[in-house]
Amino acid sequence: MNSAVGCEIHDLDGLYAVDAAARHTRWRLSATDALRTPPDAPVQGLAGSPGWIVFGSNGGDELAVDLTPGPGGHLGQVILVGHELSLGAELLADSLTDFVLERTTDGRGGSTESGLPVVARVGNGDLRSVRAAAHPDLEVLRIDRSDGPPSGLAPVAGLPRLRTLTAWPGTLADPLEIAGLTGLEFLELGPREWRVLLDAGAVPRSLSAAAVKVGDGDHLPVVDLANEILALWGRPPIDRTLLEGDLGPRGMSGASRPGAQAEVNGGCAGAGPRVVVPGAAACPRPVR
C-alpha cells in the first residue's frame, strides 16, 4: 500500500491534526518570519490547523487532507507540511484521488495583496534598497551587508505593520532613524548602532526582544552592552563566572593554554522577551 501511493500511510488510529505548538515556532523564527493568506492563496498561512488532518508522511514531512483551505483552495485538497519549516504548508494535489494517481500541482501559492513581500531583505537579498521594500503591509525588514552605501530608514518610518528590524553592523546610515519605527517588537543591531541608541536614550520601549549582532568581533564586551539594554526594563543582568586554571595541554593558544582565563555568561531565568548575544540570553520584560 505504501509503495503504491508513494508515502507511509497511517492507520485510522494514527490520524491527527497538525498542532501549531509542535512545529519549530521558536520566538526568533516568529520574529523574523511572517505568513499571510492572500485572496488567491490555496492554503492558509498558518503554523497549524485542526482542519489539517495528517494521513501519512514521506519520511520527514507530513501529508495532510486540508479541511480549512485558503480562499483559492477547496475542501479536501492534499497539502505537505514541511518538517524544516515553522509556518505554512504547500499544496500537493487537488484531492486525495489526484494525489494517489500522482496528479500533483506545482506547489502554487498566492501573492501578497500589494505584490510586495511582507518579509523583505535588502542588500544581498531580493531588494536593492529600503525604499524598494517599503509598503503598508511590510512586517519584517532585514538589511544585509552589501557593497552599497549604508541605508536610511525614512522610507519605512510609520509603517503600521512593521514589527521587526534586523541590520548587519555598519549598514544603517543613522541608527537614530529607528525612532520613526513606532511599532517595533524585535530589533537586532550591531554594537555600534546599539551604543548610539543607548547614548541618545532612543532605544524603542515597544520592544519585546532584542539582539546584538557581533559578526567576527570580540563577543565578551557585548555582554556589558546587553546588560545596559536589560537595565532599561529593570531586568537582572547577565551573570559572569570567571574560571581560572589549567584548561589544556601546553602549546595551545587562547583559553586552552595553562593558566588561561575563560569567562562564562549566563542568562536570567523566566519567560518573556530577551536580549541575545552570542553565548548569553536575558529577558528585558515579561510578555503581556
N, C-alpha and C positions, 0 to 999 in steps of 0.2 A: 504493500500500500504506500509506504513512504517513498519508495523509489518511483512509483507511478506518478506521484504528484510533485516530486522534486523537493520535498521537505519532510521534517519529522512531524507527524500529526499526533496531537494529544487525544486521549480518550475523553469521554464526556465528563468524567470526574476531574479531569485536568484542565478544563476551560476556566479562564479567569479574565478579569478586566485589567487593562493597563493602569497601574497605580502611579500617579504623578510623583508621589513621595519616594517611590522605589527607583526612579531614574536619577541620573547624575546631576541633580539640581542644587549643587553647592552654591553658596551665596555669590562667589566670584563669577561663576558661569552665568548666573542670572543677572548679575550687574552688567556684564559686557555682552549680553545677547538680548534679543527681542524677537517675539513672534507676533504676527498679526494674522487676521483672517480676512484677506481682501474679498471683494464681491465675487470674483471668479474662482476662488480657491476651492478645489475639490475636497481638501482635508482641512479641518480646523487647526489653527495654530495653538496647540495645547501641549502640555507635558504628558497628560494622560486623560482618560475619559472613561466613565462607567459604560459607555457605548462602544469602546474598543475591546472587542471580545477576542482574546488570543486563542487560536486553534492549532498553532504549530510554530515551528522555528526552523531556521536554516543552519543551525549550529551556533548561533550567537544572536541574530536579530529575531524579533518576534513578528509573526504573521497574524493579522487580526481582521475580523469582519467589522466594518465600521457602521455602527447604528446611529452615530451622531455626525453625519457628514457635513462638510462645509457647504456654502451656498452654491458652489459649482459642482458639487458631487451628488451622489444619491445613495439611498439606503442599501446596505448590503455590499458595498464595494470592499475590496480587499486592500489593506494597507500594510506597509512594512515599518515597524518601529525599530530604528537602528540602535544597537547596543552602545555605540560610541557617541551618540547624540544625547543631549539632555532635554531637548524640546523638539516637538514636531514629529511628523510621520510622512511617508512617501506613498503615493497612490501606485499600486501594482496592477490591479485589474478591476474592471467594472463590476464583476461578480465572482462568486466562488467558482461557478461553472467556467467562466473565462480563465480564471487562474489555473484550474485543473487542466484545461485544454491549451494552456500556455498562450492564451490571447492576452498578453500583458500590455500595459500602457507604456508611455515613455517617461513615467515619473513626473507627469506635468503638474505644475502648481500654479499659483496666482502671482500677481504683482501687487505692490503697494498701490493705494489709491492715487498717490501723486506720481507714481512711476519712478520714485527715487528710494534708495534703501533706507530703512529705519535704523540700521546699524551701518555707519559709514566709516571707511578707512581712508585717510588722507596721507599722502606721501608715497610710500611704496605700495600702497593699497590700490583700491579701484579708482580713486578720485585724486585729482592733482591739487585741489585747493579746498579750503574750508568753505569758501563761497559756493563751490560746486556741490557741497554736501548739505547746504542749508535748505531746509523746507519745514513746514509746520509739524510734520509727523516724525521728525528725527528724534530718536531716543538715545542712541549711543554714538559718540564721536570718538574715534581712535586716530591719533596723529602719530604716525611712524616717522623714524628718522629718514631723511632723504637728502639729496644733493641740492635742493632748493633752499630759499631763504626761510627763516622762521615764520610761522603762521600767526595771523591775527585772528581774534575770536569775535570781532564785531559782527560778522555776518550771521552768527548763531545766537547773539545776545537776545534774551527774551523769548526764545522758542519755548512753547508751552509744555512740550513733552520731553525735552532734553534732560535726562537724568544721570548720564554717565559721561565723563570725560577722562580719557587716558592720553597722556602725551609723553613721548620719549624725551629725556633730558635734552635741553637746548632747542626744542622745536617750537617754543612759544615766543613770539615777539615781545609780548608784555603780559606776564602772568597776572597782573592786576586786572586785566580784562575779564578774568574769571568772575569778578563781582557781578557782571551782567548776566551770568547764567544762574538765574534765581531758583531753579528747581533741582539743582544737582543733589544726587543721593550718594554717588560714588565718584571719587576723584583720585587719579593716580598721576603723580608728577615726579620729576627728578628732585634731588636735594636742593639745588639752587632755586628752583621755582617755589618749593615749599618755604625756603628761607625768605624769599621776597614776600610771600603771603603772610607769614608769621610776623615779620618785622613791621608790616603795614597794618596788622590787625585785620586782615582781609580773608581769613580762612572762612569759607562758607559755613554757616551754622546749620544749614539744611542737610549736611552730610550724615549719612548712615554708616558709611565706611570710607576708608582712605588707604592709599598705598603709596609707598616710596619706591620709585624705580631707580635702582642703583647702577645698573649696567656693569661695567668692568671695574668700578671704583671700589674703595675700601668700604666694607659693609658696617663695621663696628661703629663709626661715628654717627651713622644714620639712626642708631638707637636713641641717641640724645634728641635728635630731631623728632622722632616718633613720640618720645615722651612729652615734648612740648605740645604736640597736637593732642595727645591724651589729656594733658592738663587743662585744655580749653573746655573739656567736658567733665572735669573733675574725676577722671578715671585713674586707677592706680598705674604707676609707671611700670615699664618692663624691668623685671629683676635681672641683675647680672651676678654671675658667680665666677670668681677668678680661680682657676686651677693652676697650681704650680707643681713642678716635679719632673721626673724623668719620663718623658712622653714617647720615647722611641729610641732606636739604636743610634749610635754616634754616626756622624757623617750625613744625617738627614737635615734638611733645612726647615725653616719656618717653625710651626708649632710642634713638629715631630721631633726636634732635636732635644737632648737632655737640658733640663733647666728652663725650657721654654714655657711661656705662659699662654693659656688658652682661656678665652672669655666666652661663657655660655650665656645666652639670652633666653629668658623665659617669659611667656605671655601671661596676662592676667586671666583669671577664671571668669566664667559667666557667659551667658548668651548675649548676642547683640552684635551691632556693627563693630568693625575692627580697623585698627591701623596695622598695616602689614609691611614688614621689612624682611629681607632675607634672614631666616633663622629666628624670627620673632613675630609675635602677633599679640594684639591687645584690643580692648573694647572701648571706643570713645563714649558711647552712651547706649542705654537699653533700646531695643526695638519697641516701637509703640504698637 
